[in-house]
Amino acid sequence: MRRGLSAIGGYLVLAFFAAIALIPLLLVLVNSFKTNPEILDNPFKPPTSFSFDSFVTAWNYGNFANGFLNSVLLTGAAVLVVLVASSLAGYVLAGRRVRTTSAITTYLTMAMTVPIQLFIFPLYAAVASLNLTDNVLVVGVILAAINMPFATFLMRTFFLNIPTAVEEAAMVDGVSTFVLFRRIMLPMVRPGLITVGVIVGLNAWNEFLLSSTFLQNPDDQTVTLGFLTMNGTFSTDMGTMMAGALILIVPVLGAFIALQRYVVDGMAGGAVKG
């Protein structure tokens, strides 16, 4: 009886938190198909008829077609740089292959505690001096650098979970370090790579501060900035704003749902040994 009551209580708590997370998304979905008078009358009421006019208006005025392309380029650049650099750095730090491993680990720990706002002006001055403003790929590299400390620590943990006997056996067989890393070690830390890629990808897709600072040209702005430009014109048209928010949310939500199992397994596996 006690176990049953405890299980019911746990499910009720989970259902409560799930409702807190899902109700706002459900309201956005429902109101995106309604006209502005219908939303103001009762935002909780289902739409009487489904109209896609708000989606068309949001797509055109938010320049989402170009924004999606820029967001994909920015996110892809950030994820690619992070995966390559953090996997290499994590492998080296896990095996303590350099004398300054402790110093590097301390530096990465300190880097995670420093807010990016402190580096906005120096970064902008450096990027502007090189004539690299309004460059989506440059912003992607900057985002990769910001996410690098966390990604390196996570990948280091995954490499630490690999038995040293695996590496020793490969070295005895005459396998080179590059082949060992690419064909043996990387496949064994695939959950970590997926986890890092998803986390960095979500951060890059939703990023606002750096994008709004370095991407001033409307043709180079991301989908997040495209949604921001709608606030002035459609701040009173809630239907169009809801439709734009849904367009912005759906790709991220779909990607996370598809990969959530790998993310949860990766985070759990990466927490075993530190």
Buried (B, 14 or more C-beta within 10 A) or exposed (E): EEEEEEEEEEEEEEEEEEEEEEEEEEBBBBBBBBBBEBBEEEEEEEBEEEBEEBBEBBBEBBBBEBBBEBBBBBBBBBBBBBBEBBBEBBBBBBBEEEEEBEEBBEEBEEBEEEEBEEBBEEBBEEBEEEEBBBBBBBBBBBBBBBBBBBBBBBBBBBBBBBEEEEBEEBEEEEBEEEEBBEEBBBEBBEBBBBBBBBBBBBBBBBBEEBBBBBBEEEEBBBBBBBBBBBEEEBEEBBBBBBBBBBBBBEBBEEBEEEBEEBBEBBBEBBEEEE
